[in-house]
Amino acid sequence: MSYEVDTSTVRAMSAPAAPPPTPTAPSPAPATDPATAPGAAPGARPTAGPAAPAAGPASHPAGLPSGRRARLLDWRVRFAVLSVVWGFSFLLIKVGTEAYPPFQVALGRVLFGALALLAVLLVRREPLPRGLRTWGHLTVAALLLNTLPFSLFAFAELSIPSSLAGICNATSPLWGMALSMVALSEDRPTRRRFAGLGLGFLGVLTVLGAWQGFSGVDGKGTALALLASFCYPIGWIYVRRTLAGTPGSPVAMTGAQLLVSTLQLTLTSAVFTSAPASFPLWPTLAVIALGALGTGLALQMQYGLVTEVGPTTAQMVTYFIPVIATAAGVLVLGEQLHWNTPVGALIVLAGAALTQTRPAARKPA
């Protein structure tokens, strides 16, 4: 979840999930605050709030200043680290739910994510956003982009493998494209995008083994994970319509949203769960890492990537997340892997990539 305005975008996001490609709205954001959602579509801007114009990807290191070449190598390392952090998020959720109720796992996630971003703001001496209207919209954004999806994924992983949850998360751009074609009049459907939607959902059916009557798949858990993925594009569209041009840096907007989500989940946990009787080491560390690394500091890393190499290159991290989530679930947690899971995941990713491509602009005659 993050906020960006790359000369013109506003969209909010939670991690990890890729936003649908949508045209951007003008924003008066300062040109020194980069930000993006994890995995924005090519040509689109991830997340909500102001951010800086992203530098285009540099694909020819030769001829660049030596400092620039060093940064080019550095972004590749950070890209790999970001892919691993977000890919392991679903494993961390699974480990966290072994000791804590889902609402408490989600609470720890947003709490430690907020603390990480507040620390950044403190170092920068940067204030949180102001205004009742802004905080009112952030309350809705927090519900749609953090409180609901984080809780739903935690509930889903009580009964489905973390690898399946990661693959369900990859359907977010498909839902987003379908919704944007309905809710955003400027995002016109094309045959290529319709084909991508069809291919993506065919991949979902492959993952779930539809030809076997979905045997061996927990329907409730899978539905919750898909619903969590569906929350993200609804939140992005809401933020695009309500928070475009709102003053404040991406980190400030994101940190404020996580603070609101922390309050929401604190109240929810107080009503529906009891205080933990103990704090087992590994589940506790998993929740802390999930929040501080996967929901807090990873966003900072993504902000830097989008500024350095542009949103088109930075968004490619989205396609590594389900691959890493599946590998982590199988190798670390010993989850079973059938042939249809990786094959279906590849089909989902191919469909998502197809929905996010845009036809090349025609050259003037």
N, C-alpha and C positions, 0 to 999 in steps of 0.2 A: 504494500500500500504506500503510495507516495504521491507527490504533487509535482506537476511539471507544466511549464508554459514555454515551449520551444518557439519563441516569437509568436506563438499563437495557439497553444493547446491547453485544454484543461481537462484533466481526467484524474480520478482517484483510484487507487488500487491497493490491494493487499497482496501479499506475496504468498506463494508463487502462482501467477496466472497471467495469461497474455491477453491484453485488451484488443478489441476489434478495431480495425482501421477506420477511423472517422475523420472527417475534415475538422480543422481546428478553429477555435474561436480566438479573436484577438485578445491580447493581454498586455498590460503595461508593465510587466515584470522587469526587474533589473536584470541586466545582461551578465550578472556575475553569479547568479544562483542556479546551477544546473540541477535538473532532477528528471527522473523518468520512472514509469512503472516498469516492474520487471517484465520484460518481454513485450514491448509494444510492437504493433504491427508495422511492417515496412511502410514508410511514408506517413505513419500516424504518430501521435505523441502519447506516451503513457502517462496516466495519472492526472491529479488535479492540483491546481495552484500554480503560482508563478515559477518560471524557471528560465534558464538562459538559453540562447540559441545554441543548438548542438553543432559541434564541428563535424563536417562530413568525414566519412571513413577514409583513412589514408592507406591506400593499398600499394604504394610504391615508396618504400623506405629509402631507396637510393636517391641521392640528391637532397634529402632532408637534412637539416642540421643534426649534429650528433645527439643533442639533447632530445630532439623529437624522435630519433630512431630508438633511443633508450626507452622513451615513454611507450613507443609502439610495442616493444617487447614486454614492457611492464603490464600493459592492458591485457595482453593475452593470458598472463598469469592470473590477474584479477578476474578475468572472464571465467577461467577454469575454476577458481576458488568459488566464485559466485554460483556457478552451475552445481558444484558439489554441495554447497551450503543449502541451496534451495531444494536440491534433489533429496538430501537427507532429512528435510523437514518432516516428511511423512513417516519416516522411521522414528524420529524424535516424538512425534505425536503418539505413535503406537507404544513406545516405551513409557511415555508420560501417563497414558491411560491405564497402565498396569497398576498404578498406585493412587491415582487421583481421578475423580469424576470428570467427565468431559468439560463441563462448565469451568472447572478449576484449571484444567489444562489450557483452555482458551484464555482464562483470566491471567495466568502466569505468562502466557505468550504476549499479550498486549501490554501487560505491566512492565516486563523487562525490555520489551521493544521501546516503550515510551521512555523508560529510564535511560536507555542508550541514546535516543535522539535528544532528550533533554540535556544530557551531558554535552552533546555537540553544541546545542544552543547556548549552554552556559559558557563554553570555551569561546564561542564566537560573540558572546554578549548580545545575543539576538533575541528579541521578544517574541512571545506567542502572538498569533493573530488577535485582533480586537473586533468588537462589534457583536451585538446580540444576533443580528441576521447571519453573520458568518458562523458563529457558534451553533446557531439553530440548524443551518445546513450541514455543518460538520457532524452534528448529532445523528442526522439521517444517514450521512455517508459512513459514519462509524458503524452504524447498525448493519448496513448493507455490505460493507467491504471488510469488516473485521468481526464484529460480534456474532452475526449469523453464520457466515461461512466457516470461521474458525471453530465455532461450537459444533456445527454440522459435521465437519471433517472429523472432529474428535469423537463424536457419537458414531459416525460411520465406521471408524477403525476399531470399535469394540467388536465388530463382527465381520469385517472384511480385511484382507491383507493390506499392508501399507502400499505395496506395489500397485494394487488396483485403485487405491485412493489417488495415487500420483497420476495414473492414466486418466481417471475421471477428471482430475484437475485440468488436464490437457484439452478437454472439450470446451473450456471457457471461451476461446476465440470463436468457436462454432456458434455457441449460444449468442455471443456478442454480435456476430455478423447477422444472424437471423433477426435479433432485436433491433439493430441499427437500421436495417432496411425498412423496418416498420416505424420506429420512433424518430429516426433522423431523416428528414426528407431529402437532405443533400447527399446522403449516402445511397446512391442508386444501385439497384441490383444489376448484376451482369450474369451472363451464362457461365462464365468462369467461376464466379462466387457461388452460384447455385450448384454447380458441379462439385465444388469444394465442400459445401454443406452436405450434399448427398454422400460423398466419399467419406467424410468425417464420421457421420452417423452410421455408415456401414461398418466403419472400424469399431465403433462402440458395440455394435451387435456382434462383431467377431470376437472382441474381448470377452463379452458376456456369454459366448457360446449359444447364440440364438437357435441354431439348428438342432441343439440338444435340448431345447425347451428350458434354457437357462439353468440346467441342473448343476448343482455344485456351487452356485453363486447365491450369496445372501441378498435377496431382493431388497430388503429394507435398508441395509447398510449401503448398497450400491446406489439406491435412490437418494439417500441422504448426501452421499458424496457428489452425485450429479447436481443435486439441488444447491449444494454449496458452490459449485462451479457456476451455476446459473445466477447466483447472487452477484458475482463480480460485474458482469456487463450491465446489470440493472443499476448498480452503484456508479459505474463509469458514466452511464448516460445521465443519471441524476446530477452528478458533479459537473458534467459538461454543461448542463442546462442552468445550474444554479450558482456555481462558484467560479465561472470563467472571469478572469480579470480581477479576482479578489487580491488585495494587497497582502504581502507576506511571502517569505521564502518557502521553497518546497519542504525544507526540513521543519520549519515552523508549522506549516499546515499539516504535515504528516504527523508530527509529534502531538499536535493538538487533537487530531483525530484519534490517535491511540490513547490519549488521556481520556477522552470521552468514552471510548470503548471500554477502558479499564473501569470507569464508573458504572457503565451499564452491566458489565459482567460481575462486578463486585456485588451489585444489588441482586442480580439473578442468582449468583452462587449462594448468597445469604438466604434466599428464599427456598431454593431447591436442593441445596446440599448442606452438609454439616462440616464444621471445621476439621481439617485433617488431624488424625490422632498421632501420626508420625510423619517423618519426612525421609523416606528411603532414598539412599544416595543416588542411584542411577536414574530413577524417574525424576527426581528433583533436578539433577544436572541436565537432563534432557529438556525439561521445561524451560530452565534458565537459558540454555543454548538456543532453543527454539525461538525465544523472544529476543534476547540480546543480539544473537548473531543473525538468525534467519528473518527476523521481523524488524530489527533496528539497524545494526551496522551494515548488513548486506544492502540495504537501500542506499546508504551512503556510497557504497562501492558502485552501485548501479548508476547513481547520479554522476560519478566521475567518468564511468564508461561512456555514458551517452554524450557527455560534453567532449570527451576526447576522440571518440571514433564515430559518433552519430547514432541516432536511434535505430537505424536499419541494421547496423552490425550488432549493437548492444542487445536488440530484441532477440537475437538468435539463441540467447541463453534459454529461452522458453522451450526450445526443442530438445534440450539436453535433460531437462528436469524429469520427465517420465522415465527416460532411459536410466538415469542415476537412481531414481526412486525404486525402480524395479530391481536393479542390481543390488542396491542396499538391502532391500527386503529379502532377497534370495540368499545373499552371501552372509549377511549379518544376523538376520532373524530366522533364517532357514525356511522362508515361505516357499511353497510349491509354485513351480512355473510350468504351465502347459503351453504348447506351441501357439495356441490362438492368442495368448496374452501379448507376446512381443509382436506377432504379426498384426494383430488388431491395433496395437499402439502405433506402429509405423503407418498404418492406414489413417488413423486419427490425425497424426502429425502431418501427413501429406495433404489431407483435406484442409487442415487448419492453415497450412502454408498457401494452399491454392486460394482460399478465401481472402487472404491478405495481400495477394498480388494485384497489381493494377496494370492495365494495358499501357504500353508505351505511348507517350504523347506523339501525335502526328507532326511531322515536320512541315513547316509552311511551304507551300508550292512555290 
